[in-house]
Amino acid sequence: MVAEASDGRQALDLLPEVKPDVVLMDMRMPVMSGLEALQALSARGDLPPTIILTTFDDDQLVLAGIKAGARGYLLKDVSLDQLVDAIQAVAGGGSLVQPAVTQRLLSGLEQMHNEFVSLDRPDPLTDRETEILRLMSGGFSNKEIANSLGVAEGTVKNHVSNILSKLGVRDRTRAVLKAFELKLV
């Protein structure tokens, strides 16, 4: 741990200075909310890979946080092992969507329109890419998808790269959001 901020304003000032590998951002903080801090950091290009910490009642905040650039979210009652795995995944360039609350969270997507830059008409996905995208939307990791499909993890990574490219998005979370918007899954 390189730093700790007691409120969103302090996080906004501190993060560019300490340049952490991963940020755990609580959405409910005094002075400036975690969402406001995420949006401000993202707007000025200073947002490090970020995991939102939330409760079951924060669905709309989580969706807004992901739209602002967060790479995923965890419930506040997450175990130490799950937290460490999540930090390592996000530090390694991945995204994290906790399967236990994914369906509830994604049900709110129907009311939201994604405002991030992506292709309006993506290239068509192959059947395998669509299958992998569905598993991604369920919150499964590349390794879990590979085990499920009986293929190598590297094969899944290649498919994920193709999916991101075809959808014109930069990460798995945005791919899932785009897929729901386009009713691909």
C-alpha positions as CSV (number, residue, x, y, z in Angstrom):
1,M,0.0,0.0,0.0
2,V,1.5,3.3,-1.0
3,A,-1.2,5.8,0.2
4,E,-4.6,6.2,1.7
5,A,-7.1,9.0,1.3
6,S,-9.9,9.8,3.7
7,D,-12.1,11.4,1.2
8,G,-12.6,11.8,-2.6
9,R,-11.0,15.3,-2.8
10,Q,-7.8,14.0,-1.1
11,A,-7.8,11.0,-3.4
12,L,-8.0,13.3,-6.4
13,D,-5.0,15.3,-5.2
14,L,-3.0,12.3,-4.0
15,L,-3.3,9.7,-6.8
16,P,-1.4,11.5,-9.5
17,E,1.4,12.1,-7.0
18,V,1.8,8.6,-5.7
19,K,1.0,6.8,-9.0
20,P,-0.4,3.5,-7.6
21,D,-0.6,0.3,-9.6
22,V,-4.2,-0.2,-8.5
23,V,-6.8,1.9,-6.6
24,L,-9.5,0.6,-4.4
25,M,-12.2,3.3,-4.5
26,D,-15.1,3.5,-2.0
27,M,-18.1,5.1,-3.7
28,R,-19.4,6.6,-0.5
29,M,-16.8,9.1,0.9
30,P,-17.1,12.5,2.5
31,V,-16.3,15.8,0.8
32,M,-16.2,14.3,-2.7
33,S,-17.7,10.9,-3.5
34,G,-15.7,8.1,-5.0
35,L,-17.7,8.5,-8.2
36,E,-16.9,12.2,-8.5
37,A,-13.2,11.5,-7.9
38,L,-13.3,8.7,-10.6
39,Q,-15.0,11.0,-13.1
40,A,-12.5,13.9,-12.4
41,L,-9.5,11.6,-12.6
42,S,-10.8,10.1,-15.8
43,A,-11.5,13.5,-17.4
44,R,-8.0,14.6,-16.8
45,G,-6.4,11.3,-17.9
46,D,-5.0,10.5,-14.4
47,L,-7.2,7.4,-13.6
48,P,-5.0,4.4,-12.6
49,P,-6.6,0.9,-12.8
50,T,-9.4,1.1,-10.3
51,I,-11.6,-1.3,-8.5
52,I,-14.9,0.1,-6.9
53,L,-15.8,-1.1,-3.5
54,T,-19.5,-1.2,-3.0
55,T,-22.6,-2.7,-1.3
56,F,-25.6,-4.3,-2.9
57,D,-27.5,-1.0,-2.8
58,D,-25.0,0.8,-5.0
59,D,-25.9,-0.6,-8.4
60,Q,-26.3,2.7,-10.2
61,L,-23.2,4.1,-8.7
62,V,-21.2,1.1,-9.8
63,L,-22.5,1.4,-13.4
64,A,-21.6,5.1,-13.4
65,G,-18.2,4.2,-12.0
66,I,-17.5,1.7,-14.7
67,K,-18.6,4.2,-17.3
68,A,-16.1,6.6,-15.7
69,G,-13.3,4.1,-16.3
70,A,-13.2,1.7,-13.3
71,R,-12.0,-1.8,-14.2
72,G,-14.4,-3.6,-12.0
73,Y,-16.0,-3.8,-8.6
74,L,-16.0,-5.8,-5.4
75,L,-18.4,-6.1,-2.5
76,K,-17.1,-4.6,0.8
77,D,-17.4,-8.0,2.5
78,V,-14.9,-9.6,0.0
79,S,-12.4,-12.1,1.5
80,L,-8.7,-11.3,1.6
81,D,-7.9,-13.9,-1.0
82,Q,-10.6,-12.5,-3.4
83,L,-9.2,-9.0,-2.8
84,V,-5.7,-10.1,-3.6
85,D,-6.8,-11.9,-6.7
86,A,-8.8,-8.9,-7.9
87,I,-5.8,-6.5,-7.3
88,Q,-3.5,-8.8,-9.2
89,A,-6.0,-9.2,-12.1
90,V,-6.5,-5.5,-12.5
91,A,-2.8,-4.7,-12.1
92,G,-2.2,-7.2,-14.9
93,G,-4.5,-5.3,-17.2
94,G,-7.7,-7.3,-16.6
95,S,-11.1,-6.4,-15.5
96,L,-13.1,-7.8,-12.6
97,V,-16.8,-8.4,-12.3
98,Q,-17.9,-10.4,-9.3
99,P,-20.3,-13.1,-10.5
100,A,-22.4,-13.0,-7.4
101,V,-23.9,-9.6,-8.2
102,T,-23.3,-9.4,-11.9
103,Q,-26.9,-10.2,-13.0
104,R,-28.4,-7.7,-10.7
105,L,-26.0,-5.0,-11.8
106,L,-26.5,-5.8,-15.5
107,S,-30.2,-5.6,-15.2
108,G,-29.7,-1.9,-14.7
109,L,-28.0,-1.6,-18.1
110,E,-31.2,-1.4,-20.0
111,Q,-31.9,2.0,-18.6
112,M,-28.4,3.4,-19.3
113,H,-26.8,4.4,-22.6
114,N,-23.0,4.1,-22.8
115,E,-21.3,7.4,-23.5
116,F,-17.7,6.1,-23.9
117,V,-16.1,6.0,-27.4
118,S,-16.7,2.8,-29.3
119,L,-17.7,1.7,-32.7
120,D,-21.3,2.3,-33.6
121,R,-21.5,-0.8,-35.9
122,P,-19.0,-3.4,-34.7
123,D,-17.6,-6.1,-36.9
124,P,-19.7,-9.3,-36.5
125,L,-18.5,-11.7,-33.8
126,T,-17.9,-15.4,-34.6
127,D,-20.0,-18.0,-32.7
128,R,-17.0,-18.7,-30.5
129,E,-16.4,-15.0,-29.7
130,T,-20.1,-14.6,-28.9
131,E,-19.9,-17.7,-26.6
132,I,-16.8,-16.2,-24.8
133,L,-18.5,-12.8,-24.6
134,R,-21.5,-14.4,-22.8
135,L,-19.1,-16.0,-20.3
136,M,-17.3,-12.7,-19.9
137,S,-20.7,-11.1,-19.1
138,G,-21.1,-13.7,-16.4
139,G,-17.9,-12.5,-14.7
140,F,-15.8,-15.4,-15.6
141,S,-12.0,-15.0,-15.9
142,N,-10.0,-16.2,-18.9
143,K,-8.8,-19.2,-17.0
144,E,-12.4,-20.2,-16.0
145,I,-13.6,-19.7,-19.6
146,A,-10.7,-21.8,-20.9
147,N,-11.5,-24.6,-18.5
148,S,-15.2,-24.4,-19.4
149,L,-14.6,-24.6,-23.1
150,G,-11.7,-27.1,-22.9
151,V,-9.2,-24.8,-24.6
152,A,-5.9,-23.1,-23.6
153,E,-6.1,-19.9,-21.7
154,G,-4.0,-18.2,-24.4
155,T,-6.7,-19.1,-27.0
156,V,-9.3,-17.4,-24.8
157,K,-7.0,-14.3,-24.5
158,N,-6.8,-14.2,-28.3
159,H,-10.5,-14.3,-28.6
160,V,-11.0,-11.6,-26.0
161,S,-8.5,-9.4,-27.9
162,N,-10.5,-10.0,-31.1
163,I,-13.8,-9.2,-29.2
164,L,-12.4,-5.9,-27.9
165,S,-11.1,-5.0,-31.3
166,K,-14.4,-5.8,-33.1
167,L,-16.5,-4.0,-30.5
168,G,-14.1,-1.0,-30.6
169,V,-13.6,-0.9,-26.8
170,R,-10.5,-0.9,-24.6
171,D,-11.4,-3.4,-21.9
172,R,-13.5,-6.4,-20.9
173,T,-15.9,-4.4,-18.8
174,R,-16.7,-2.0,-21.7
175,A,-17.1,-5.0,-24.0
176,V,-19.8,-6.4,-21.7
177,L,-21.5,-3.1,-21.5
178,K,-21.4,-2.7,-25.3
179,A,-22.7,-6.2,-25.8
180,F,-25.7,-5.5,-23.6
181,E,-26.3,-2.3,-25.4
182,L,-26.3,-4.0,-28.8
183,K,-28.2,-7.0,-27.4
184,L,-25.4,-9.4,-28.4
185,V,-25.8,-11.3,-25.2
